[in-house]
Amino acid sequence: MHYKLAPSILAADFCNLGSQVSTVARAGAEYIHLDVMDGAFVPSISFGMPVIRSLRSCTKAVFDVHMMVEEPGRYVEDMKSCGADIITVHAEACTHLDRVVNQIKDLGLKAGVALNPATPIQALDCILDQLDMVLIMTVNPGFGGQKFIPYTLDKVRALRARIDSLGLPVDIQVDGGVSAANVKEIMLAGANVFVAGSAVFGGDAAARTKEFVEIFSSMQ
């Protein structure tokens, strides 16, 4: 299994955002995780298209856009124009989830669906074979720095078993409370894409990125 780190720029230094994105990409982060929050689906407001567009020139890393917004289908074309490679929407935020997933795919982008901690994986039964990635939220979305919710590991295990039984090439991403201290346990549960915010940007971002990459290599 190929493991990928997706540093979340919410935890980065916004005074030096371009530099920090370039730093983690050079250190081995394959994805850059971009959390777009609208103040409605989640309490916080983060950033939108101008920031994403301005960062696109800083790196060739995959732009992994996590849409924590109500009815995200309204914005998928704009996100593509800003340089998104993957757009992940919340099942809980879409009135017509199938329609939004198809919007994303029709634009030539990869489509992901996120599930909040209390949303069962069965919510994806009808659409799993259309997805490139499922994001299991391991904290309740909206704020950085929260503690990992233990029962979400059971969701990761169940989802990995389901994906493997169907023979689907679907990544499992986890977001929330991921650190170098617990990432091996999450890997063993079946996840292969890891969002980390303060665990990367809370110190020497290059060194912390390389620490994750070394852990991934040791588990291959």
Backbone as ProteinMPNN parsed JSONL, in Angstrom:
{"seq_chain_A": "MHYKLAPSILAADFCNLGSQVSTVARAGAEYIHLDVMDGAFVPSISFGMPVIRSLRSCTKAVFDVHMMVEEPGRYVEDMKSCGADIITVHAEACTHLDRVVNQIKDLGLKAGVALNPATPIQALDCILDQLDMVLIMTVNPGFGGQKFIPYTLDKVRALRARIDSLGLPVDIQVDGGVSAANVKEIMLAGANVFVAGSAVFGGDAAARTKEFVEIFSSMQ", "coords_chain_A": {"N_chain_A": [[0.855, -1.199, 0.0], [0.482, 2.224, -0.773], [1.524, 4.978, 1.03], [0.589, 8.264, 1.977], [1.308, 11.613, 2.896], [-0.578, 14.407, 3.917], [-0.192, 17.434, 4.622], [-1.965, 19.81, 6.542], [-2.741, 23.052, 5.796], [-4.03, 24.748, 7.517], [-2.792, 24.808, 9.943], [-0.458, 26.058, 9.432], [1.955, 28.776, 9.218], [0.529, 31.649, 8.345], [1.695, 33.981, 7.534], [3.844, 33.179, 6.15], [3.023, 31.445, 4.152], [3.267, 30.399, 1.48], [5.977, 29.672, 1.439], [6.009, 27.742, 3.457], [4.374, 25.745, 2.406], [5.896, 25.0, 0.167], [8.115, 24.013, 1.51], [7.233, 21.66, 2.925], [6.43, 20.108, 0.797], [8.816, 19.707, -0.613], [10.079, 18.189, 1.298], [8.815, 15.784, 1.184], [6.017, 15.517, 1.314], [3.256, 14.458, -0.404], [0.721, 15.402, -0.884], [-1.099, 18.477, -0.454], [-3.146, 19.649, 1.97], [-6.137, 21.345, 1.927], [-8.283, 23.093, 3.723], [-11.442, 24.196, 3.358], [-13.711, 26.265, 4.805], [-16.989, 27.321, 5.722], [-18.359, 28.605, 7.78], [-20.914, 27.809, 8.233], [-21.634, 25.039, 7.659], [-19.612, 24.147, 9.281], [-18.432, 25.719, 12.316], [-16.301, 27.507, 11.949], [-14.61, 29.888, 9.766], [-12.469, 29.708, 7.05], [-10.544, 29.931, 4.459], [-10.605, 30.737, 0.935], [-11.02, 30.627, -2.619], [-9.068, 32.63, -3.628], [-6.756, 32.281, -2.02], [-6.079, 29.596, -2.478], [-5.592, 29.65, -5.227], [-3.381, 31.367, -5.321], [-1.457, 29.849, -4.058], [-0.983, 27.807, -5.789], [1.111, 28.127, -7.566], [3.298, 27.605, -6.035], [4.025, 24.972, -5.705], [4.126, 21.635, -7.059], [2.764, 19.675, -5.85], [-0.024, 17.527, -5.037], [-3.115, 19.091, -4.841], [-5.32, 18.865, -2.38], [-8.42, 19.353, -1.729], [-10.568, 20.03, 0.817], [-13.828, 20.322, 1.32], [-15.583, 21.858, 3.584], [-18.306, 22.84, 3.588], [-21.68, 24.007, 3.105], [-23.703, 22.529, 0.632], [-21.628, 21.974, -1.488], [-21.385, 21.632, -4.216], [-21.822, 23.984, -5.547], [-19.404, 25.194, -5.86], [-17.459, 23.69, -7.149], [-16.459, 23.98, -9.779], [-15.127, 26.431, -9.614], [-13.149, 25.709, -7.79], [-11.674, 23.894, -9.294], [-10.639, 25.663, -11.215], [-8.887, 27.053, -9.657], [-6.892, 25.283, -9.181], [-7.296, 22.83, -7.913], [-6.833, 19.331, -7.355], [-7.963, 17.117, -6.169], [-11.198, 16.947, -4.913], [-12.931, 16.895, -1.985], [-16.002, 16.282, -0.535], [-18.522, 16.668, 2.01], [-20.647, 14.061, 2.994], [-22.756, 14.72, 4.619], [-23.311, 17.309, 3.946], [-24.407, 17.537, 1.477], [-27.27, 17.718, -0.454], [-27.847, 16.235, -2.72], [-25.818, 13.904, -3.116], [-24.747, 12.118, -5.039], [-24.997, 13.606, -7.388], [-23.178, 15.713, -6.939], [-20.727, 14.358, -6.705], [-20.53, 13.374, -9.305], [-20.36, 15.794, -10.692], [-17.796, 16.616, -9.924], [-16.197, 14.544, -10.983], [-16.794, 14.801, -13.693], [-15.42, 17.082, -14.304], [-12.899, 16.204, -14.525], [-11.476, 15.756, -12.233], [-10.34, 14.148, -9.187], [-12.564, 12.532, -6.934], [-13.671, 12.782, -3.622], [-15.338, 11.685, -0.638], [-16.282, 12.81, 2.514], [-16.824, 11.665, 5.849], [-18.345, 12.483, 8.852], [-17.467, 11.845, 12.336], [-19.679, 10.475, 13.619], [-21.177, 9.535, 11.506], [-22.219, 6.729, 9.759], [-20.363, 4.287, 7.798], [-21.98, 3.055, 6.007], [-23.434, 4.953, 4.721], [-22.242, 5.399, 2.339], [-22.726, 3.285, 0.674], [-24.097, 3.171, -1.819], [-22.542, 4.622, -3.495], [-19.859, 4.147, -3.351], [-18.274, 2.874, -5.28], [-17.838, 4.847, -7.114], [-16.014, 6.578, -6.177], [-12.801, 8.107, -5.528], [-11.541, 8.482, -3.153], [-12.146, 8.137, 0.335], [-12.772, 10.086, 3.112], [-12.305, 9.703, 6.416], [-13.363, 11.341, 9.116], [-11.636, 11.904, 12.024], [-11.916, 13.505, 14.12], [-14.401, 15.859, 15.227], [-15.383, 18.042, 12.705], [-14.043, 21.346, 11.994], [-12.333, 22.681, 13.734], [-8.851, 22.953, 14.426], [-6.316, 20.949, 16.105], [-7.646, 19.124, 17.768], [-8.328, 16.158, 19.798], [-7.744, 12.81, 18.755], [-10.442, 10.678, 17.991], [-11.129, 7.644, 19.392], [-12.975, 5.558, 18.523], [-13.274, 5.927, 15.851], [-11.349, 4.512, 14.527], [-12.371, 1.963, 14.251], [-14.223, 2.411, 12.248], [-12.503, 2.948, 10.122], [-11.271, 0.429, 9.833], [-13.492, -1.165, 9.143], [-14.285, 0.064, 6.771], [-11.992, -0.319, 5.167], [-12.066, -3.106, 4.937], [-14.438, -3.399, 3.503], [-13.881, -2.016, 1.086], [-11.729, -3.554, 0.127], [-12.969, -6.039, -0.176], [-14.602, -5.554, -2.321], [-12.796, -5.016, -4.236], [-11.92, -2.434, -4.94], [-10.197, 0.516, -6.056], [-9.821, 2.545, -3.945], [-8.763, 5.181, -1.958], [-8.211, 5.588, 1.571], [-8.531, 8.219, 3.649], [-7.535, 9.894, 6.618], [-8.384, 12.352, 9.042], [-7.606, 14.439, 11.595], [-6.243, 14.83, 14.663], [-4.024, 13.298, 14.028], [-0.77, 12.032, 14.392], [2.834, 11.573, 14.583], [3.106, 9.77, 16.582], [0.821, 8.174, 16.656], [0.319, 7.313, 14.092], [1.118, 4.848, 12.984], [-0.645, 2.976, 14.101], [-3.01, 3.82, 12.911], [-2.417, 3.365, 10.25], [-2.228, 0.564, 10.279], [-4.866, -0.016, 10.675], [-5.914, 0.465, 8.209], [-5.907, 2.832, 6.751], [-4.489, 5.069, 4.279], [-3.84, 7.644, 3.526], [-2.892, 10.591, 5.096], [-3.874, 13.258, 6.984], [-2.305, 15.895, 8.526], [-1.909, 18.49, 10.762], [-1.007, 20.444, 13.059], [0.839, 18.58, 13.874], [2.674, 18.592, 11.885], [3.203, 21.33, 11.166], [3.642, 22.455, 13.614], [6.193, 22.699, 14.495], [9.491, 22.161, 13.368], [8.839, 22.039, 10.183], [9.828, 20.69, 7.913], [11.451, 18.668, 9.027], [9.555, 17.28, 10.524], [7.821, 16.409, 8.534], [9.527, 14.675, 7.143], [9.857, 12.782, 9.131], [7.337, 11.527, 9.221], [7.348, 10.458, 6.604], [9.452, 8.65, 6.777], [8.395, 6.83, 8.604], [6.306, 5.825, 7.049], [7.789, 4.527, 5.05], [8.985, 2.526, 6.546], [6.899, 0.859, 6.979], [6.18, -0.271, 4.635]], "CA_chain_A": [[0.0, 0.0, 0.0], [1.258, 3.463, -0.857], [1.084, 5.903, 2.069], [0.804, 9.658, 1.592], [1.083, 12.65, 3.902], [-1.28, 15.593, 3.421], [-0.152, 18.48, 5.651], [-3.064, 20.769, 6.494], [-2.186, 24.393, 5.941], [-4.692, 25.493, 8.596], [-1.856, 24.921, 11.065], [0.77, 26.71, 8.971], [2.147, 30.195, 9.476], [-0.043, 32.305, 7.173], [2.595, 35.041, 7.085], [4.851, 32.553, 5.283], [2.283, 30.278, 3.701], [3.87, 29.829, 0.289], [7.236, 29.052, 1.821], [5.749, 26.534, 4.239], [3.87, 24.735, 1.472], [7.051, 24.523, -0.597], [8.994, 23.265, 2.414], [6.744, 20.305, 3.197], [6.422, 19.372, -0.468], [10.198, 19.283, -0.882], [10.462, 17.2, 2.307], [8.199, 14.487, 0.881], [4.552, 15.501, 1.359], [2.721, 14.346, -1.764], [-0.508, 16.189, -0.946], [-1.304, 19.64, 0.41], [-4.556, 19.58, 2.371], [-6.687, 22.697, 1.957], [-9.584, 23.045, 4.396], [-12.303, 25.338, 3.037], [-14.797, 26.285, 5.789], [-17.922, 28.397, 5.365], [-19.04, 29.195, 8.926], [-22.286, 27.294, 8.284], [-21.51, 23.597, 7.898], [-18.784, 24.128, 10.492], [-18.481, 27.065, 12.903], [-15.189, 28.377, 11.546], [-14.404, 30.335, 8.396], [-11.03, 29.601, 6.818], [-10.072, 30.663, 3.28], [-11.274, 30.288, -0.266], [-10.351, 30.502, -3.907], [-7.855, 33.432, -3.855], [-5.596, 31.692, -1.346], [-5.705, 28.37, -3.188], [-5.015, 30.039, -6.519], [-2.064, 31.964, -5.12], [-0.521, 28.811, -3.637], [-0.782, 26.797, -6.83], [2.42, 28.323, -8.203], [4.37, 27.313, -5.082], [4.353, 23.552, -5.655], [3.417, 20.71, -7.956], [2.091, 18.67, -5.029], [-1.461, 17.374, -5.251], [-3.962, 19.945, -4.008], [-6.364, 18.036, -1.787], [-9.318, 20.382, -1.206], [-11.593, 19.479, 1.71], [-14.903, 21.312, 1.323], [-16.458, 21.833, 4.758], [-19.274, 23.889, 3.261], [-23.005, 23.556, 2.698], [-23.936, 22.406, -0.816], [-20.345, 22.301, -2.119], [-21.471, 21.587, -5.669], [-21.826, 25.356, -6.068], [-18.06, 25.745, -5.957], [-16.447, 22.759, -7.659], [-15.808, 24.534, -10.969], [-14.181, 27.443, -9.146], [-12.011, 25.027, -7.171], [-10.825, 23.39, -10.371], [-9.931, 26.782, -11.848], [-7.838, 27.482, -8.735], [-5.81, 24.307, -9.165], [-7.589, 21.626, -7.14], [-6.678, 18.024, -7.994], [-8.953, 16.271, -5.499], [-12.194, 17.682, -4.131], [-13.659, 16.044, -1.048], [-17.195, 16.921, 0.014], [-19.126, 15.92, 3.106], [-21.943, 13.434, 2.732], [-23.768, 15.403, 5.424], [-23.519, 18.672, 3.443], [-24.922, 17.479, 0.101], [-28.629, 17.212, -0.637], [-27.746, 15.22, -3.77], [-24.401, 13.539, -3.101], [-24.385, 11.522, -6.322], [-24.852, 14.677, -8.367], [-21.947, 16.463, -6.677], [-19.607, 13.494, -7.072], [-20.444, 13.36, -10.762], [-19.839, 17.109, -11.091], [-16.347, 16.608, -9.727], [-15.605, 13.613, -11.939], [-16.957, 15.354, -15.043], [-14.4, 18.114, -14.471], [-11.611, 15.555, -14.645], [-10.813, 15.739, -10.932], [-10.644, 13.023, -8.31], [-13.67, 12.837, -6.024], [-13.684, 12.156, -2.313], [-16.458, 11.997, 0.252], [-15.918, 12.784, 3.926], [-17.836, 11.268, 6.818], [-18.115, 12.907, 10.223], [-17.278, 10.687, 13.21], [-20.895, 9.721, 13.938], [-21.856, 9.098, 10.29], [-21.756, 5.369, 9.444], [-19.82, 4.089, 6.463], [-23.05, 2.585, 5.134], [-23.933, 6.102, 3.958], [-21.576, 5.409, 1.043], [-22.941, 2.013, -0.014], [-24.563, 3.328, -3.198], [-21.666, 5.507, -4.276], [-18.46, 3.842, -3.063], [-17.536, 2.502, -6.49], [-17.609, 6.042, -7.917], [-15.11, 7.464, -5.452], [-11.356, 7.912, -5.508], [-11.075, 8.553, -1.781], [-13.078, 8.393, 1.429], [-12.134, 10.741, 4.261], [-12.905, 9.435, 7.718], [-13.012, 12.363, 10.106], [-11.311, 11.301, 13.312], [-12.398, 14.504, 15.077], [-15.521, 16.594, 14.66], [-14.723, 19.053, 11.87], [-14.238, 22.764, 12.241], [-11.246, 23.273, 14.511], [-7.622, 22.191, 14.507], [-5.762, 20.66, 17.424], [-8.488, 18.266, 18.592], [-7.813, 14.823, 20.065], [-8.217, 11.707, 17.938], [-11.565, 9.939, 18.575], [-10.716, 6.246, 19.212], [-13.888, 4.651, 17.81], [-13.198, 6.11, 14.4], [-10.484, 3.47, 13.972], [-13.246, 0.857, 13.844], [-14.774, 2.787, 10.944], [-11.448, 2.759, 9.131], [-11.122, -1.012, 9.613], [-14.667, -1.66, 8.43], [-14.256, 0.602, 5.417], [-10.939, -1.02, 4.426], [-12.562, -4.452, 4.619], [-15.451, -3.256, 2.46], [-13.199, -1.637, -0.159], [-10.945, -4.689, -0.346], [-13.87, -7.113, -0.602], [-15.143, -5.162, -3.615], [-11.682, -4.837, -5.166], [-11.959, -1.06, -5.426], [-8.968, 1.294, -5.846], [-10.257, 3.731, -3.214], [-7.931, 5.55, -0.822], [-8.847, 5.988, 2.83], [-7.831, 9.323, 4.292], [-7.985, 10.242, 7.967], [-8.137, 13.765, 9.34], [-7.929, 14.856, 12.952], [-5.476, 14.235, 15.751], [-2.993, 12.391, 13.517], [0.589, 12.423, 14.79], [3.831, 10.524, 14.387], [2.962, 8.794, 17.657], [-0.313, 7.244, 16.449], [0.053, 7.056, 12.681], [1.27, 3.429, 12.668], [-1.899, 2.313, 14.456], [-4.004, 4.179, 11.895], [-2.008, 2.636, 9.046], [-2.592, -0.843, 10.446], [-6.322, -0.108, 10.55], [-6.248, 0.427, 6.79], [-5.824, 4.125, 6.077], [-3.235, 5.264, 3.547], [-3.583, 9.076, 3.316], [-2.936, 11.104, 6.462], [-3.887, 14.703, 7.154], [-1.672, 16.299, 9.783], [-1.761, 19.935, 10.827], [-0.022, 20.859, 14.056], [1.888, 17.553, 13.941], [3.684, 18.97, 10.891], [3.561, 22.745, 11.189], [3.849, 22.922, 14.983], [7.628, 22.731, 14.789], [10.284, 22.156, 12.144], [7.923, 21.376, 9.262], [10.567, 19.764, 7.056], [11.865, 17.517, 9.827], [8.373, 16.5, 10.896], [7.368, 15.733, 7.316], [10.437, 13.552, 6.893], [9.588, 11.751, 10.138], [6.195, 10.758, 8.719], [7.761, 9.708, 5.406], [10.27, 7.518, 7.228], [7.471, 5.847, 9.179], [5.632, 5.189, 5.923], [8.743, 3.63, 4.398], [9.221, 1.373, 7.423], [5.69, 0.016, 6.989], [5.905, -0.797, 3.279]], "C_chain_A": [[0.888, 1.245, 0.0], [0.675, 4.479, 0.129], [1.483, 7.33, 1.694], [0.488, 10.59, 2.75], [0.436, 13.857, 3.242], [-1.27, 16.662, 4.51], [-1.275, 19.493, 5.458], [-2.543, 22.171, 6.766], [-2.921, 25.229, 6.976], [-3.746, 25.726, 9.769], [-0.571, 25.637, 10.684], [0.804, 28.174, 9.4], [1.671, 30.966, 8.241], [0.773, 33.515, 6.715], [3.639, 34.506, 6.107], [4.262, 31.322, 4.604], [2.915, 29.616, 2.479], [5.144, 29.084, 0.597], [7.007, 27.748, 2.574], [5.221, 25.404, 3.353], [5.023, 24.143, 0.666], [7.951, 23.64, 0.257], [8.512, 21.838, 2.616], [6.7, 19.477, 1.921], [7.818, 18.858, -0.796], [10.634, 18.181, 0.086], [9.759, 15.858, 2.111], [6.696, 14.409, 0.984], [4.008, 15.484, -0.067], [1.466, 15.192, -1.963], [-0.352, 17.442, -0.086], [-2.795, 19.69, 0.695], [-5.075, 20.99, 2.627], [-8.107, 22.651, 2.496], [-10.371, 24.318, 4.123], [-13.537, 25.266, 3.936], [-15.677, 27.51, 5.569], [-18.613, 29.07, 6.548], [-20.482, 28.748, 9.066], [-22.275, 25.793, 8.547], [-20.645, 23.334, 9.12], [-18.73, 25.553, 11.04], [-17.436, 28.025, 12.359], [-15.297, 28.803, 10.086], [-12.898, 30.309, 8.152], [-10.588, 30.478, 5.657], [-10.762, 30.071, 2.064], [-10.391, 30.327, -1.493], [-9.092, 31.364, -4.074], [-6.604, 32.838, -3.217], [-5.128, 30.448, -2.093], [-5.032, 28.704, -4.513], [-3.596, 30.578, -6.348], [-1.02, 30.919, -4.726], [-0.161, 27.844, -4.757], [0.595, 26.913, -7.477], [3.577, 27.916, -7.3], [4.844, 25.869, -5.139], [3.57, 22.783, -6.709], [2.719, 19.599, -7.173], [0.589, 18.653, -5.323], [-2.216, 18.285, -4.299], [-5.233, 19.181, -3.645], [-7.323, 18.973, -1.06], [-10.476, 19.726, -0.456], [-12.661, 20.548, 1.927], [-15.82, 21.105, 2.53], [-17.466, 22.966, 4.635], [-20.607, 23.248, 2.909], [-23.115, 23.567, 1.174], [-22.684, 22.762, -1.622], [-20.368, 22.247, -3.645], [-21.46, 22.964, -6.31], [-20.426, 25.849, -6.412], [-17.054, 24.853, -6.672], [-15.747, 23.291, -8.911], [-14.786, 25.599, -10.584], [-12.945, 26.798, -8.535], [-11.095, 24.429, -8.231], [-10.006, 24.525, -10.985], [-8.799, 27.295, -10.972], [-6.694, 26.485, -8.622], [-6.05, 23.07, -8.344], [-7.355, 20.376, -7.984], [-7.688, 17.016, -7.451], [-9.92, 17.192, -4.776], [-12.964, 16.677, -3.29], [-14.796, 16.841, -0.437], [-17.76, 16.055, 1.134], [-20.467, 15.342, 2.694], [-23.054, 14.202, 3.439], [-24.145, 16.773, 4.859], [-24.175, 18.712, 2.07], [-26.351, 16.936, 0.086], [-28.633, 16.075, -1.65], [-26.28, 14.839, -3.934], [-23.951, 12.968, -4.439], [-24.139, 12.595, -7.376], [-23.533, 15.424, -8.188], [-20.722, 15.64, -7.049], [-19.438, 13.47, -8.583], [-19.989, 14.703, -11.328], [-18.323, 17.126, -11.028], [-15.668, 15.735, -10.777], [-15.683, 14.157, -13.364], [-15.946, 16.455, -15.344], [-13.0, 17.532, -14.597], [-10.815, 15.504, -13.359], [-11.127, 14.446, -10.187], [-11.68, 13.464, -7.277], [-13.529, 12.06, -4.723], [-14.941, 12.533, -1.563], [-15.986, 11.818, 1.689], [-17.112, 12.39, 4.775], [-17.443, 11.781, 8.193], [-18.031, 11.688, 11.147], [-18.525, 9.841, 13.447], [-21.68, 9.272, 12.717], [-21.338, 7.719, 9.901], [-21.25, 5.249, 8.018], [-20.879, 3.592, 5.489], [-23.673, 3.717, 4.322], [-23.347, 6.143, 2.555], [-21.864, 4.17, 0.203], [-23.292, 2.178, -1.489], [-23.576, 4.066, -4.09], [-20.188, 5.146, -4.156], [-17.659, 3.55, -4.325], [-17.292, 3.684, -7.429], [-16.518, 6.943, -7.341], [-13.648, 7.105, -5.66], [-10.823, 7.856, -4.083], [-12.255, 8.742, -0.841], [-12.277, 8.985, 2.577], [-12.93, 10.426, 5.513], [-12.427, 10.512, 8.686], [-12.802, 11.685, 11.461], [-11.423, 12.304, 14.458], [-13.641, 15.124, 14.45], [-14.968, 17.824, 13.943], [-14.998, 20.476, 12.327], [-13.128, 23.448, 12.987], [-10.031, 22.37, 14.474], [-7.262, 21.871, 15.937], [-6.61, 19.78, 18.315], [-7.851, 16.886, 18.771], [-8.502, 13.789, 19.171], [-9.334, 10.964, 18.679], [-11.334, 8.451, 18.343], [-11.665, 5.391, 18.376], [-13.84, 4.826, 16.297], [-12.254, 5.102, 13.749], [-11.3, 2.268, 13.518], [-13.89, 1.144, 12.489], [-13.748, 2.589, 9.837], [-11.291, 1.272, 8.808], [-12.284, -1.56, 8.785], [-14.676, -1.181, 6.98], [-13.176, -0.089, 4.586], [-11.393, -2.415, 4.022], [-13.575, -4.402, 3.483], [-14.806, -2.944, 1.105], [-12.449, -2.833, -0.737], [-11.842, -5.822, -0.847], [-14.46, -6.837, -1.98], [-14.05, -4.972, -4.666], [-11.6, -3.442, -5.742], [-10.644, -0.334, -5.14], [-9.261, 2.615, -5.138], [-9.317, 3.975, -2.035], [-8.789, 5.831, 0.399], [-7.958, 7.044, 3.482], [-8.395, 9.513, 5.694], [-7.55, 11.667, 8.274], [-8.586, 14.054, 10.759], [-7.112, 14.122, 13.995], [-4.409, 13.259, 15.305], [-1.613, 12.923, 13.91], [1.548, 11.289, 14.473], [3.688, 9.429, 15.433], [1.848, 7.78, 17.401], [-0.501, 6.814, 15.005], [0.209, 5.58, 12.324], [-0.018, 2.662, 12.973], [-2.979, 2.583, 13.409], [-3.684, 3.482, 10.571], [-2.445, 1.178, 9.13], [-4.098, -1.053, 10.353], [-6.769, -0.08, 9.097], [-6.226, 1.745, 6.069], [-4.498, 4.245, 5.331], [-2.941, 6.714, 3.181], [-3.847, 9.774, 4.649], [-2.839, 12.627, 6.481], [-3.28, 15.015, 8.518], [-1.443, 17.8, 9.732], [-0.666, 20.342, 11.789], [1.101, 19.846, 14.191], [2.98, 17.793, 12.909], [4.153, 20.398, 11.115], [3.794, 23.3, 12.595], [5.295, 22.975, 15.41], [8.405, 22.887, 13.498], [9.505, 21.352, 11.099], [8.628, 20.376, 8.362], [10.942, 18.497, 7.816], [10.669, 16.646, 10.189], [7.771, 15.778, 9.692], [8.225, 14.513, 7.044], [10.229, 12.432, 7.899], [8.407, 10.885, 9.708], [6.609, 9.881, 7.541], [8.595, 8.495, 5.779], [9.41, 6.435, 7.862], [6.75, 5.1, 8.054], [6.554, 4.156, 5.263], [8.972, 2.36, 5.225], [8.065, 0.383, 7.428], [5.362, -0.573, 5.621], [6.104, -2.317, 3.244]], "O_chain_A": [[1.908, 1.301, 0.687], [-0.512, 4.799, 0.075], [2.569, 7.568, 1.166], [-0.476, 10.383, 3.488], [0.837, 14.28, 2.158], [-2.245, 16.786, 5.252], [-1.506, 19.975, 4.349], [-1.978, 22.445, 7.824], [-2.472, 26.332, 7.289], [-3.875, 26.709, 10.498], [0.314, 25.806, 11.522], [-0.187, 28.726, 9.878], [2.334, 30.941, 7.204], [0.557, 34.019, 5.613], [4.239, 35.26, 5.34], [4.919, 30.287, 4.493], [3.079, 28.396, 2.452], [5.374, 27.991, 0.081], [7.718, 26.766, 2.36], [5.586, 24.242, 3.537], [5.112, 22.926, 0.504], [8.485, 22.638, -0.22], [9.299, 20.899, 2.493], [6.911, 18.265, 1.964], [7.983, 17.71, -1.208], [11.459, 17.337, -0.263], [10.078, 14.891, 2.803], [6.128, 13.338, 0.766], [4.275, 16.398, -0.847], [1.183, 15.643, -3.073], [0.418, 17.465, 0.874], [-3.61, 19.764, -0.225], [-4.522, 21.732, 3.439], [-9.027, 22.219, 1.802], [-10.008, 25.394, 4.601], [-14.319, 24.321, 3.844], [-15.183, 28.597, 5.27], [-19.379, 30.013, 6.351], [-21.203, 29.252, 9.927], [-22.839, 25.327, 9.538], [-20.909, 22.416, 9.897], [-18.963, 26.503, 10.293], [-17.668, 29.233, 12.315], [-15.98, 28.169, 9.283], [-12.132, 30.833, 8.961], [-10.286, 31.655, 5.855], [-11.422, 29.035, 2.152], [-9.184, 30.095, -1.424], [-8.109, 30.867, -4.625], [-5.521, 32.885, -3.8], [-3.931, 30.263, -2.316], [-4.018, 28.104, -4.872], [-2.713, 30.273, -7.149], [0.163, 31.08, -5.023], [0.85, 27.145, -4.681], [1.177, 25.909, -7.888], [4.723, 27.884, -7.748], [5.942, 25.562, -4.675], [2.516, 23.212, -7.179], [2.147, 18.685, -7.767], [0.019, 19.638, -5.794], [-1.986, 18.257, -3.09], [-6.085, 18.899, -4.487], [-7.079, 19.347, 0.087], [-11.257, 18.967, -1.031], [-12.437, 21.541, 2.619], [-16.726, 20.272, 2.493], [-17.493, 23.902, 5.433], [-20.663, 22.098, 2.473], [-22.67, 24.508, 0.517], [-22.685, 23.747, -2.36], [-19.459, 22.764, -4.295], [-21.125, 23.099, -7.487], [-20.272, 26.809, -7.168], [-15.889, 25.233, -6.79], [-14.548, 23.068, -9.081], [-13.702, 25.661, -11.164], [-11.827, 27.275, -8.733], [-9.873, 24.453, -8.081], [-8.814, 24.363, -11.244], [-7.854, 27.904, -11.473], [-5.652, 26.791, -8.043], [-5.112, 22.315, -8.088], [-7.643, 20.364, -9.181], [-8.2, 16.172, -8.188], [-9.494, 18.124, -4.094], [-13.565, 15.736, -3.808], [-14.593, 17.927, 0.106], [-17.502, 14.853, 1.192], [-21.311, 16.032, 2.123], [-24.163, 14.32, 2.918], [-25.17, 17.34, 5.237], [-24.468, 19.789, 1.551], [-26.607, 15.827, 0.557], [-29.33, 15.076, -1.472], [-25.582, 15.385, -4.789], [-22.87, 13.31, -4.921], [-23.192, 12.506, -8.158], [-22.851, 15.733, -9.165], [-19.78, 16.164, -7.643], [-18.315, 13.537, -9.083], [-19.298, 14.738, -12.347], [-17.652, 17.587, -11.951], [-14.68, 16.143, -11.387], [-14.749, 13.992, -14.148], [-15.649, 16.729, -16.507], [-12.027, 18.27, -14.757], [-9.613, 15.239, -13.38], [-12.075, 13.739, -10.528], [-11.675, 14.604, -6.812], [-13.301, 10.85, -4.72], [-15.54, 13.577, -1.822], [-15.371, 10.81, 2.035], [-18.255, 12.731, 4.469], [-16.326, 11.539, 8.65], [-18.482, 10.606, 10.773], [-18.439, 8.614, 13.473], [-22.75, 8.681, 12.865], [-20.131, 7.549, 9.729], [-21.653, 6.01, 7.138], [-20.7, 3.695, 4.275], [-24.367, 3.462, 3.338], [-23.873, 6.829, 1.678], [-21.297, 4.021, -0.88], [-22.827, 1.401, -2.323], [-23.758, 4.126, -5.306], [-19.349, 5.777, -4.798], [-16.494, 3.937, -4.427], [-16.605, 3.532, -8.439], [-16.148, 7.948, -7.947], [-13.305, 5.955, -5.932], [-9.778, 7.257, -3.83], [-13.232, 9.415, -1.17], [-11.237, 8.453, 2.965], [-14.084, 10.832, 5.652], [-11.247, 10.583, 9.028], [-13.681, 10.988, 11.967], [-11.079, 12.007, 15.602], [-13.899, 14.929, 13.262], [-14.17, 18.566, 14.514], [-16.018, 20.775, 12.948], [-12.98, 24.666, 12.896], [-10.167, 21.147, 14.487], [-7.823, 22.441, 16.873], [-6.336, 19.684, 19.512], [-6.963, 16.491, 18.015], [-9.692, 13.895, 18.877], [-9.19, 10.653, 19.861], [-11.34, 8.018, 17.19], [-11.2, 4.568, 17.587], [-14.314, 3.968, 15.551], [-12.346, 4.862, 12.545], [-10.966, 1.625, 12.522], [-14.082, 0.236, 11.681], [-14.079, 2.121, 8.747], [-11.188, 0.899, 7.64], [-12.08, -2.325, 7.843], [-15.032, -1.934, 6.073], [-13.411, -0.414, 3.422], [-11.138, -2.858, 2.902], [-13.57, -5.262, 2.602], [-15.159, -3.551, 0.094], [-12.519, -3.098, -1.937], [-11.513, -6.488, -1.828], [-14.78, -7.766, -2.722], [-14.345, -4.789, -5.847], [-11.249, -3.273, -6.909], [-10.039, -0.549, -4.089], [-8.978, 3.685, -5.677], [-9.101, 3.086, -1.212], [-9.939, 6.256, 0.285], [-6.801, 6.793, 3.817], [-9.588, 9.317, 5.925], [-6.497, 12.126, 7.831], [-9.764, 13.937, 11.096], [-7.278, 12.917, 14.184], [-3.927, 12.465, 16.113], [-1.332, 14.114, 13.775], [1.128, 10.181, 14.136], [4.099, 8.291, 15.205], [1.922, 6.648, 17.878], [-1.399, 6.024, 14.717], [-0.499, 5.094, 11.442], [-0.432, 1.801, 12.197], [-3.759, 1.696, 13.063], [-4.593, 3.057, 9.857], [-2.97, 0.625, 8.164], [-4.557, -2.137, 9.995], [-7.864, -0.539, 8.772], [-6.501, 1.786, 4.87], [-3.51, 3.609, 5.697], [-1.9, 6.995, 2.586], [-4.897, 9.576, 5.261], [-1.843, 13.204, 6.046], [-3.697, 14.463, 9.536], [-0.858, 18.319, 8.782], [0.475, 20.562, 11.382], [2.209, 20.21, 14.584], [4.085, 17.265, 13.035], [5.35, 20.654, 11.238], [4.108, 24.48, 12.752], [5.592, 23.265, 16.569], [8.015, 23.664, 12.626], [9.513, 20.121, 11.13], [8.076, 19.314, 8.076], [10.772, 17.387, 7.31], [10.759, 15.419, 10.164], [7.269, 14.662, 9.822], [7.707, 13.437, 6.748], [10.404, 11.26, 7.566], [8.459, 9.66, 9.815], [6.262, 8.701, 7.486], [8.462, 7.433, 5.171], [9.672, 5.247, 7.674], [6.604, 3.879, 8.11], [6.128, 3.042, 4.959], [9.131, 1.268, 4.679], [8.219, -0.772, 7.823], [4.375, -1.292, 5.472], [5.921, -2.939, 2.197]]}, "name": "protein", "num_of_chains": 1, "seq": "MHYKLAPSILAADFCNLGSQVSTVARAGAEYIHLDVMDGAFVPSISFGMPVIRSLRSCTKAVFDVHMMVEEPGRYVEDMKSCGADIITVHAEACTHLDRVVNQIKDLGLKAGVALNPATPIQALDCILDQLDMVLIMTVNPGFGGQKFIPYTLDKVRALRARIDSLGLPVDIQVDGGVSAANVKEIMLAGANVFVAGSAVFGGDAAARTKEFVEIFSSMQ"}
